[in-house]
Amino acid sequence: MYVPNGKSQMQHWDNHGLRQYRRFYTTLTVYYDTPPLLIEEFVKGLREIVLAHPDTRKDLYHIYFNNLFFL
């Protein structure tokens, strides 16, 4: 990537290589007819995976069920 010197001095640079943690965002799809109790258990299981993994941040993570999509 080429950036002119005049512009590089006026910019804020975020070096992703220096971060200890990386943000991960994904969307998982479940069938529309999946029972609500099973969806709750699925989300709970995902949270347990994050807590059990040695390289994940334990104090700040978000796992939510947002909505259903019609396929």
Buried (B, 14 or more C-beta within 10 A) or exposed (E): EEEEEEEEEEEEEEEEEEEEEEEEEEEEEEEEEEEEEEEEEBEEEBEEEBEEEEEEEEEEBEBEEEEEEEE
